[in-house]
Amino acid sequence: MKARKKSGEATSSMQEALRALGPYMGLGLQLALGMAFFAVGGYLLDRWLGTLPWLTLVGVVLGLVAIVAKLWQVNALLQRRSRRSGRDAAHEK
């Protein structure tokens, strides 16, 4: 019976770890798909218009801008949360 209990505890621990990692995995996926969308879109437009590699390069640059914008947004959100939790902790004292 103890083995089953330990197995259940391990499963619970794994679920908690995955739940904690979820937002970070989602962010990584957003960054990768954003870059891929612009780069592949630029490449496909290049092939269609015969302007290779110019629109591919524009797509890559736009993808990088999208990544920086997303990271900026996440940073601002984390700073707001940090300030809010700091104010809450100060009010509790």
Rosetta silent file (secondary structure, phi, psi, omega in degrees, C-alpha in Angstrom):
SEQUENCE: MKARKKSGEATSSMQEALRALGPYMGLGLQLALGMAFFAVGGYLLDRWLGTLPWLTLVGVVLGLVAIVAKLWQVNALLQRRSRRSGRDAAHEK
SCORE:     score description
SCORE:     0.000 S_00000001
   1 L     0.000  -33.877 -179.800    0.000    0.000    0.000 S_00000001
   2 H   -64.150  -34.446  179.608    2.845    2.378    0.686 S_00000001
   3 H   -63.033  -40.109  178.337    4.073    2.002   -2.893 S_00000001
   4 H   -65.650  -39.017 -179.803    0.721    3.168   -4.211 S_00000001
   5 H   -65.356  -42.607  178.226    0.724    6.122   -1.876 S_00000001
   6 H   -65.283  -38.527  178.003    4.198    7.142   -2.998 S_00000001
   7 H   -62.729  -41.354  177.607    3.188    6.738   -6.610 S_00000001
   8 H   -65.021  -38.042  177.482    0.198    9.011   -6.024 S_00000001
   9 H   -66.564  -39.709  179.107    2.423   11.570   -4.337 S_00000001
  10 H   -65.686  -40.718  178.046    4.847   11.480   -7.264 S_00000001
  11 H   -63.511  -42.681  178.929    2.002   11.957   -9.729 S_00000001
  12 H   -63.289  -41.656  179.188    0.690   14.893   -7.705 S_00000001
  13 H   -64.689  -40.398  178.924    4.164   16.409   -7.559 S_00000001
  14 H   -65.486  -40.917  178.658    4.585   15.991  -11.314 S_00000001
  15 H   -63.610  -40.731  177.778    1.218   17.637  -11.956 S_00000001
  16 H   -64.205  -40.883  179.473    2.176   20.578   -9.753 S_00000001
  17 H   -64.897  -43.935  178.611    5.471   20.959  -11.592 S_00000001
  18 H   -65.345  -37.654  178.031    3.764   20.896  -14.989 S_00000001
  19 H   -63.735  -39.528  179.053    1.168   23.387  -13.790 S_00000001
  20 H   -69.918  -33.375 -179.342    3.963   25.717  -12.646 S_00000001
  21 H   -80.795  -17.137 -174.509    5.810   25.327  -15.962 S_00000001
  22 H   -49.605  -52.286 -178.725    2.706   25.895  -18.089 S_00000001
  23 H   -61.246  -35.709 -178.633    2.967   29.681  -18.494 S_00000001
  24 H   -72.304  -38.702  176.852    6.648   29.478  -19.433 S_00000001
  25 H   -65.779  -38.813  177.082    6.059   26.707  -21.961 S_00000001
  26 H   -63.811  -40.710  178.221    3.222   28.771  -23.427 S_00000001
  27 H   -64.198  -43.704  178.108    5.470   31.813  -23.700 S_00000001
  28 H   -60.872  -40.901  178.359    8.165   29.793  -25.451 S_00000001
  29 H   -65.178  -41.986  178.039    5.621   28.458  -27.902 S_00000001
  30 H   -61.392  -42.347 -179.411    4.302   31.964  -28.605 S_00000001
  31 H   -65.992  -45.114 -178.577    7.801   33.260  -29.278 S_00000001
  32 H   -66.354  -44.587 -179.096    8.734   30.377  -31.561 S_00000001
  33 H   -69.085  -34.762  176.722    5.482   30.428  -33.525 S_00000001
  34 H   -61.993  -46.296  178.655    5.600   34.214  -33.894 S_00000001
  35 H   -63.985  -45.708 -178.930    9.077   34.058  -35.382 S_00000001
  36 H   -62.685  -40.119 -179.700    8.184   31.125  -37.622 S_00000001
  37 H   -58.440  -50.203 -177.849    5.021   32.855  -38.851 S_00000001
  38 H   -70.306  -41.432 -179.020    6.851   35.961  -40.049 S_00000001
  39 H   -66.057  -46.817  179.785    9.894   34.129  -41.437 S_00000001
  40 H   -67.935  -39.571  176.682    7.868   31.530  -43.339 S_00000001
  41 H   -59.735  -43.764  177.244    5.418   34.190  -44.504 S_00000001
  42 H   -63.586  -40.744  179.458    8.287   36.266  -45.880 S_00000001
  43 H   -64.647  -44.429  179.686    9.783   33.245  -47.583 S_00000001
  44 H   -64.375  -39.710  175.755    6.488   32.277  -49.209 S_00000001
  45 H   -64.310  -39.551  176.651    5.953   35.839  -50.426 S_00000001
  46 H   -58.620  -46.868 -179.821    9.510   35.841  -51.785 S_00000001
  47 H   -64.331  -39.027 -178.536    8.892   32.668  -53.770 S_00000001
  48 H   -69.043  -41.002 -176.676    5.585   33.984  -55.093 S_00000001
  49 H   -93.699  -10.762 -179.996    6.987   37.395  -56.090 S_00000001
  50 L    71.819   33.984 -177.605   10.478   36.204  -57.051 S_00000001
  51 L  -111.501   20.469 -176.174   12.237   38.627  -54.708 S_00000001
  52 L   -49.804  132.196    6.754   14.279   36.085  -52.725 S_00000001
  53 L  -105.316   12.064 -167.928   15.766   36.809  -50.041 S_00000001
  54 H   -63.129  -48.345 -179.010   14.405   40.295  -49.307 S_00000001
  55 H   -72.523  -25.550  173.436   10.969   39.519  -47.942 S_00000001
  56 H   -64.485  -44.328  178.332   12.395   36.604  -45.978 S_00000001
  57 H   -64.189  -40.658  176.911   14.770   39.032  -44.275 S_00000001
  58 H   -62.320  -41.597  178.334   11.912   41.463  -43.629 S_00000001
  59 H   -62.578  -41.304  178.671    9.907   38.587  -42.129 S_00000001
  60 H   -64.415  -43.010  178.726   12.791   37.610  -39.855 S_00000001
  61 H   -63.739  -43.619  177.450   13.187   41.212  -38.678 S_00000001
  62 H   -63.406  -36.683  175.788    9.440   41.482  -38.029 S_00000001
  63 H   -62.751  -41.682  177.906    9.598   38.187  -36.134 S_00000001
  64 H   -65.505  -39.510  177.049   12.384   39.552  -33.949 S_00000001
  65 H   -63.124  -41.046  178.516   10.382   42.723  -33.322 S_00000001
  66 H   -63.231  -39.059  178.317    7.397   40.578  -32.326 S_00000001
  67 H   -64.884  -46.339 -179.923    9.577   38.609  -29.887 S_00000001
  68 H   -62.787  -41.053  179.236   10.971   41.768  -28.295 S_00000001
  69 H   -63.225  -41.700  179.671    7.457   43.238  -28.014 S_00000001
  70 H   -66.010  -43.625  178.600    6.150   40.082  -26.328 S_00000001
  71 H   -64.068  -36.947  177.263    9.074   39.966  -23.892 S_00000001
  72 H   -62.730  -44.109  179.627    8.537   43.668  -23.130 S_00000001
  73 H   -62.303  -45.126  179.519    4.855   42.964  -22.432 S_00000001
  74 H   -65.260  -40.734  178.391    5.654   40.028  -20.130 S_00000001
  75 H   -61.970  -44.343  179.092    8.275   42.084  -18.291 S_00000001
  76 H   -62.743  -41.191  178.659    5.799   44.921  -17.704 S_00000001
  77 H   -62.855  -44.217  179.940    3.210   42.454  -16.398 S_00000001
  78 H   -65.743  -37.326  178.018    5.714   40.871  -13.998 S_00000001
  79 H   -66.064  -41.249  177.484    6.820   44.289  -12.733 S_00000001
  80 H   -62.054  -43.410  178.659    3.199   45.303  -12.054 S_00000001
  81 H   -63.160  -39.784 -179.084    2.614   42.048  -10.163 S_00000001
  82 H   -65.726  -44.108  178.601    5.817   42.541   -8.179 S_00000001
  83 H   -63.728  -42.030 -179.463    4.877   46.093   -7.207 S_00000001
  84 H   -63.199  -44.199 -179.826    1.357   45.006   -6.285 S_00000001
  85 H   -68.823  -32.023  176.092    2.611   42.140   -4.093 S_00000001
  86 H   -66.892  -40.534  177.211    5.133   44.482   -2.476 S_00000001
  87 H   -66.854  -39.425  179.554    2.387   46.975   -1.611 S_00000001
  88 H   -64.151  -40.672  179.496    0.178   44.190   -0.274 S_00000001
  89 H   -66.884  -36.431  179.255    2.989   42.910    1.941 S_00000001
  90 H   -68.822  -35.286 -179.734    3.649   46.446    3.251 S_00000001
  91 H   -72.449  -27.770 -179.036   -0.044   46.925    4.103 S_00000001
  92 H   -72.464  -24.113 -176.905   -0.163   43.643    6.027 S_00000001
  93 L   -74.142    0.000    0.000    2.576   44.779    8.435 S_00000001
